Amino acid sequence: MLQIRDLIWGLLFIGCAAAIQVEITPTQGEISVGDSKFFLCEVVGDAKDIDWYAPSGEKILPNRQDIFVSRSDETTSTLTIYHANVDSAGIYKCVAKNGDKEAQATVQVKIFQKITFESAPSPQEFNEGDDADIVCDVVSSPPPTIIWKHKGSRIQVAKDVRYKIMDNGHLQIRGIKKTDEGMYNCEARVMARGEIDFRMIKVVVNVLPTIRARQSDVNATADVGSSALLACDADGFPEPTVTWAHNNIVLETGDKYSLNEDGSELVIKDVKKVDEGDYTCIAKNKAGEKAEEVSLNVFVQPKITYLNNQTVSEFEEQVTLTCEASGDPTPTISWSFENRVFSEGEQSLDRNIVVRSHARVSSLTLKNVQFTYAGQYLCTASNSIGQDDQNMYLEVRYAPKLQGNVAWYTWEGNPTNISCKVEAHPRATVVWYRDGLPVPSANFTNLKIYTTPTISYLEVTPSSQDDFGSYNCSATNAMGTEYKEFLLIEADVPTTPELYQVEPFSSTAVIQFGEPEATGGVPIIKYRVQWRLPGQDWTEKEYSAEDDLNQITIFGLNPETTYEVRISAINGKGESESSPAKPFKTEPVQGEPSAPKIEVKVHNKGNSLKVNWIKQDDGGSPIKHYLVRYKAKYVSDWKPEMRLPNDSEYVVLNGLDWNTEYEVHVVAENQQGRSEPGIRSIRTASEPTTIPDAMSGGSGLGTGAIVGILIVVFFLLLVGVDVTCYFLNKCGLLMCIAVNFCGKAGPGAKSKDMEEGKAAFTKDESKEPIVEVRTEEEHTPNQGGGPTEPNETTPLTEPDGKAVKDDKTKGEAEVKNATAEVKTVPNEAPQTNGNESKA
């Protein structure tokens, strides 16, 4: 039973092995016209012959050029269709034979025309205003659908009547404009097979030239070797070419004419009268041409032919100045003197100055001659194309005229200068007299004379009461003599200033006072304020007499304590009587300090602010430090708060925005708490404009100069670092020199400097910029000092001969990168007389 079944299966297997199967890959095909494609016929089983048959039923022979058949091995054969056309379409059959056994398979080949742009040139040019036909010829099978796009959007012909898609697929734009210029997308679609292709076409719109003469009438001057410039500006697309013509002759660059690169400017050299006339400027491009005429008018420049200097004496009846000029057209002649201009027919209100003109001559008549008429007069001849200027000088001879303050103040031993200002022509000789005798002389050894071309100074150093009184200045020239009397008056000490009121606080007091009714003839230099506990010695301090100084704050007082205060004024002669002592009682300790009084000013170049503050009442507890913050008013965020030492006087805020309003707050803090903020607002300056010449001219620095500058900057940076190390850390090259050659203490001695405030200071745990603080010991009046500013040419001194000293202390601090600069002063130690009061 098993053998029969195996025999049946064996026969079936042999039968199947003898059958032939044929398969074509791909099973169907679409070929675009002009493309090539192959089909592979695979045979399963033994096949002696594998043949291909055309759609017409004919066997395809191997020697055909358009259709090629090749057999690569015993089981495969390839059909290749080259450069397919519509005749290549149909059903192709592959037949495999082996004796009487045969198998076949078919494949249907479809031929189609893919999207082909036969004509879509780019760019395509049109003239503005024409009906533009943008060409885009496309073929395919089936015929494609044409879509036009511009600037990324599909052109909707239904919404704009200017657009029309023609039957041949072209895009028509009626009355095309320059704004229609750009890239257009011609897109073809075949919906049946989802095929799409496009071409970008650049559309150029040529614009007919427009032409405009810069000046329709040009004036030129003849016979002076000058040139005339005729210019016209042409616009259009493409850029038009410009030519010039005169009397129907085209002008070219040569000895007489020159044209710039684009032809817009015509220069006529060495202008003559015959060059006058009309010149035609012609602009031409693809869209057409336009012309514009420019008229050249040739004139003769004015020239002054007669003008002479004159001399006259003061108080003469009149003098006439004459000016003649030539020119075409006839020039107009005018006169000017200093800031006054006189034209034809004009006269002054007092009728002492009259101008008359006739043809080419003008006369300026000055009546009742005054010495102020002397000077340089300008005659100006002008017409429509130019002018000529010439100066003449009118010399007026007059007797001396003396000016100067009549009264002069000084005191014994203090020199002063009496000034006698002399105006005269010719120059005068000056002589000073005292008691009818010329000075200096053997009788007046304390008198000296200094002379300049216009002022004579008599320096008087009184040695006794006899030196005060009358002095006479006499000036003489060829026209006469003039005298003037001056009085030298002995200066006195000021009258007593009036102490109006005292406004006490817990540790300070503000006194308000009025200036002395009389200064003694010389300026107030300073004020001395004295205060004390009743029955104790006076404590005093001097304050420089600044403009409008009417209140002074005294510090270091004890809370709830009775004091009395008085004030005196000091000038160069001496000190006034003190005002009556005014008692006051300080307030109890209030805790927090009073708000600082602040003043803000624009600093340096305009984008920096200098913030000054004045310490007010400290609330009975020393000020620890000041807190400063600021912001632009239009923003909500404040800049990082700066903490400054208690002896700071100001801070400079750098790197601010131009023309911006800023708000500044300053707060004083003691151990009890913080004061209310002192608040000020101010606007920074407008940003300065850059000078164009400086921008265009360049720096002019060579490579060597730049390298030299960099070396110098690097050297200065090293020196700065070394100096900083010396003062802050007592180290570096400078410290080494100081220790070895000058015997200066080493790093261990720097604690003293730290106590004196000469150290870097910054807010703890903050990223605020470092504030560098420097202070100087305050000089008290009894410690001596330099002289004050002199009266006239010599110093004013106190009666005992000691030079008056300014009480102001000096110090400064600088905040960098925030950026701020801080000035500091040390805590003020009041000077006492006798037993010093701790008050």
Secondary structure, 3 states (H helix, E strand, C coil): CHHHHHHHHHHHHHHHHHCCEEEEECCEEEEECCCCEEEEEEEECCCCEEEEECCCCCECCCCCCCEEEEECCCCEEEEEECCCCHHHCEEEEEEEEECCEEEEEEEEEEEECCCEEEECCCCEEEECCCCEEECCEEECCCCCEEEEEECCEECCCCCCCCEEECCCCCEEECCCCHHHCEEEEEEEEECCCCEEEEEEEEEEEEEEEEEEECCCEEEEECCCCCCEEEEEEEEEECCCEEEEEECCEECCCCCCEEECCCCCEEEECCCCHHHCEEEEEEEEECCEEEEEEEEEEEEEEEEEEECCCEEEECCCCEEEEEEEEEEECCCEEEEEECCEEECCCCECCCCCEEEEEECCEEEEEEECCCHHHCEEEEEEEEECCEEEEEEEEEEEEEEEEEECCCEEEECCCCCEEEEEEEEEECCCEEEEEECCEEECCCCCCCEEEEECCCEEEEEECCCCHHHCEEEEEEEEECCEEEEEEEEEEECCCCCCCEEEEEEECCCCEEEEEECCCCCCCCCEEEEEEEEECCCCCCEEEEEECCCCCCEEEECCCCCCCEEEEEEEEEECCCECCCCCCEEEECCCCCCCCCCCEEEEEEECCCCEEEEEEECCCCCCCCCCEEEEEEEECCCCCCCCCEEEECCEEEEEECCCCCCCEEEEEEEEEECCEECCCEEEEEECCCCCCCCHHHHHHCCCCCHHHHHHHHHHHHHHHHHHHHHHHHHHHCCCHHHHHHHHHCCCCCHHHCHHHHHCCCEEECCCCCCCCCEEEEECCCCCHHHCCCCCCCECCECCECCCCCECCCCCCCEEEEECCCCEEEEECCCCCCEECCCCCCC
